[in-house]
Amino acid sequence: MSRYRPPRAKGSCYITPEGERRLREEVRQLWKVERPQVTASVHEAAKNGDRSENGDYIYGKRRLREIDSRVRFLTKRLEELTVVAEIPSNQDKVYFGAWVSLEDEDGKEFEYRIVGPDEFDLSQNTLSMDSPLAKAMLGKSRDDEVKVVTPKGETLYYIIAIRYQISRA
């Protein structure tokens, strides 16, 4: 079985200041805190003799590869990203960083923030700007209809509010 994985489609290269801060903190945590701990445990495990049957050594080395791979990915990604800290001059339309309140046909309300693909988290009501719903909302104004095709069919939302907030990063 081959290890080849087709390359992922590149996401948009925008990020909020908070998202950039979180990614930089993750790099710092992995490189300055976690990696030295794992390196020390691998060093201790290597002293125990036969490395081919030493689980601590094998899993420690694997974890080091995972850490190095993640740090390499995050470092390259941070170089590509553009931090969007400015609020758009026209705050009546949906742009990157906007908090958008939606209402569906049943009257249920939702609020999402449109962020970059590296920082979206539905549990915190943040949508990737590459998602179908966010793509449908971008450029729309208050009271506009937003149609999104889902597996269950077409869903219709109405934009009821748009707001921007200044980042404190």
C-alpha positions, 0 to 999 in steps of 0.5 A: 500500500502506497503512502502517497496522498494527493495534495490538499487544495490550498485554502485562502491565505487570510487570517485574523490577528487572533488566529495568527497569535494562536498559530504562533503560540502552537509553534512555540508550545511545540518547539519550546515546551513539548519537543524538549520533553519528548527529546529527554524521554527518548534520550532516557529510553535510548539508555535502556539498551535494545531500541528495536523492542523499546516502546518508549524509544519507538513512540518517542521518535514517532512523536518527535517526527509528528512535532517536527512535521507540524512545526514545519507545516505551521512555519511555512503556512505562517509565511504565506498568510496575510493578517487582516486586521483592518475593518472594511470601509463599507461595513454594510456588506459581508467581508472577511472578519464579519460577524453575520447573523442569519435567519433560516426559513423556520425563524431559527437564528445563527451567528457566524464569524467569517475567518480563514481556513486555519482558524475556523471552529464551528463550536465557536461559531467561526466559519472558514471563508472557503466554506459554501455558506461563507462563500455564499455570504461574502459581498452580500448586504443586510436583508439579502437572501443566501442560498446554500446547496446542502446534502438535504437540498437547497437551504435559504437564509436571510442576513439580519445583521452584520457587524465588525469588531476591532481585534485586540491582538 
